[in-house]
Amino acid sequence: MLRLGSPCFNVVFVLFAVWGMEIRGITKVDYDYIISVLDQWWGGPAGKRADPMFFYEFGDHALMAERDGQLIGFLFGVMVPAPSATGYVHLVGIHPDHRRRSVGKHLYEHFSERCRAAGMKRIKSIASAGHEGPVRFHQSMGFESNEVADYAGPGRSRVVFVKEL
Ligand SMILES: CC(C)(COP(=O)(O)OP(=O)(O)OC[C@H]1O[C@@H](n2cnc3c(N)ncnc32)[C@H](O)[C@@H]1OP(=O)(O)O)[C@@H](O)C(=O)NCCC(=O)NCCS
């Protein structure tokens, strides 16, 4: 029975939400759009996190999620060769109206698949401490998470997420 909130309903809802979503590479138009909406998507100043090098130098690793011609999510990452052999997700953001519909999860799955194909051994990401959303998001995908004191300098702890591929 397809009742609101039932497991069956949730599966159908996610399938419907994912249906029609395309994951593709980045263009300059995408980058400019991300810069223009980032503060709004993050609910505060975040523009500096989307450094231009994630388009000009690392654009080959960037992934865009699009539905009906609208950009609804992005992932900026890099791949660090052996011995690190790490795919690093620098920044991921989902349009506020499209959250909890597996968009972030699909972006991570695509990036993980690319990393695995390129010989990476693990995926890593970090988040500021005290934000439950990113922690739960990474844990739901099987990442280990550890809060590390002074990770980003004195008094700047970060939650470090790692998943072996
Ligand atoms: C965090 C973020 C990327 C998650 O993207 P998303 O597309 O909404 O996440 P998904 O739908 O793929 O979530 C997958 C699972 O992660 C968990 N999850 C995701 N967001 C969560 C939240 N805010 N609170 C609790 N759990 C969450 C859930 O288990 C979810 O599965 P469910 O919806 O079936 O319960 C998105 O909320 C976002 O862009 N936030 C603002 C920017 C940000 O914080 N970036 C991450 C910095 S590390």
The ligand as a Tripos MOL2 file, in Angstrom:
@<TRIPOS>MOLECULE
LIG
   48    50     1     0     0
SMALL
NO_CHARGES

@<TRIPOS>ATOM
      1 C1         24.3650   18.4760    3.1890 C.3       1 LIG1
      2 C2         23.7350   18.4670    1.8020 C.3       1 LIG1
      3 C3         24.8470   18.4850    0.7540 C.3       1 LIG1
      4 C4         22.9190   17.1540    1.6600 C.3       1 LIG1
      5 O1         22.4270   17.0400    0.3320 O.3       1 LIG1
      6 P1         20.9950   16.3700    0.0190 P.3       1 LIG1
      7 O2         20.8520   16.1980   -1.4400 O.co2     1 LIG1
      8 O3         19.9270   17.1400    0.7170 O.co2     1 LIG1
      9 O4         21.1650   14.9470    0.7530 O.3       1 LIG1
     10 P2         20.5140   13.5480    0.3270 P.3       1 LIG1
     11 O5         19.0840   13.7280   -0.0060 O.co2     1 LIG1
     12 O6         21.3620   12.8850   -0.7050 O.co2     1 LIG1
     13 O7         20.6390   12.7940    1.7290 O.3       1 LIG1
     14 C5         21.0300   11.4360    1.8510 C.3       1 LIG1
     15 C6         20.8610   11.0670    3.3200 C.3       1 LIG1
     16 O8         21.7290   11.8650    4.1300 O.3       1 LIG1
     17 C7         21.0890   12.1940    5.3840 C.3       1 LIG1
     18 N1         20.8720   13.6540    5.4510 N.ar      1 LIG1
     19 C8         21.0440   14.5540    4.4530 C.ar      1 LIG1
     20 N2         20.8060   15.8190    4.9110 N.ar      1 LIG1
     21 C9         20.4880   15.6900    6.2140 C.ar      1 LIG1
     22 C10        20.1290   16.6330    7.2240 C.ar      1 LIG1
     23 N3         20.0740   17.9670    6.9800 N.pl3     1 LIG1
     24 N4         19.8480   16.1710    8.4640 N.ar      1 LIG1
     25 C11        19.9120   14.8300    8.7460 C.ar      1 LIG1
     26 N5         20.2470   13.8830    7.8120 N.ar      1 LIG1
     27 C12        20.5290   14.3100    6.5650 C.ar      1 LIG1
     28 C13        19.7540   11.4420    5.3670 C.3       1 LIG1
     29 O9         19.9700   10.1660    5.9350 O.3       1 LIG1
     30 C14        19.4730   11.3230    3.8720 C.3       1 LIG1
     31 O10        18.6220   10.2580    3.5520 O.3       1 LIG1
     32 P3         17.0110   10.4210    3.7450 P.3       1 LIG1
     33 O11        16.6220   11.7530    3.1770 O.co2     1 LIG1
     34 O12        16.4560    9.2500    2.9890 O.co2     1 LIG1
     35 O13        16.7460   10.3370    5.2320 O.co2     1 LIG1
     36 C15        22.7520   19.6480    1.5860 C.3       1 LIG1
     37 O14        21.8520   19.6980    2.6700 O.3       1 LIG1
     38 C16        23.4090   21.0110    1.4540 C.2       1 LIG1
     39 O15        23.7340   21.4400    0.3420 O.2       1 LIG1
     40 N6         23.5970   21.7320    2.5810 N.am      1 LIG1
     41 C17        24.1810   23.0780    2.5860 C.3       1 LIG1
     42 C18        25.6350   23.0450    2.2760 C.3       1 LIG1
     43 C19        26.4160   22.0460    3.1190 C.2       1 LIG1
     44 O16        26.2150   21.9110    4.3250 O.2       1 LIG1
     45 N7         27.3290   21.3240    2.4420 N.am      1 LIG1
     46 C20        28.0750   20.2090    3.0260 C.3       1 LIG1
     47 C21        29.3160   20.6690    3.6900 C.3       1 LIG1
     48 S1         30.2970   19.2350    4.1070 S.3       1 LIG1
@<TRIPOS>BOND
     1     1     2 1
     2     2     3 1
     3     2     4 1
     4     2    36 1
     5     4     5 1
     6     5     6 1
     7     6     7 2
     8     6     8 1
     9     6     9 1
    10     9    10 1
    11    10    11 2
    12    10    12 1
    13    10    13 1
    14    13    14 1
    15    14    15 1
    16    15    16 1
    17    15    30 1
    18    16    17 1
    19    17    18 1
    20    17    28 1
    21    18    19 ar
    22    18    27 ar
    23    19    20 ar
    24    20    21 ar
    25    21    22 ar
    26    21    27 ar
    27    22    23 1
    28    22    24 ar
    29    24    25 ar
    30    25    26 ar
    31    26    27 ar
    32    28    29 1
    33    28    30 1
    34    30    31 1
    35    31    32 1
    36    32    33 2
    37    32    34 1
    38    32    35 1
    39    36    37 1
    40    36    38 1
    41    38    39 2
    42    38    40 1
    43    40    41 1
    44    41    42 1
    45    42    43 1
    46    43    44 2
    47    43    45 1
    48    45    46 1
    49    46    47 1
    50    47    48 1
@<TRIPOS>SUBSTRUCTURE
     1 LIG1         1 GROUP 0 **** ****
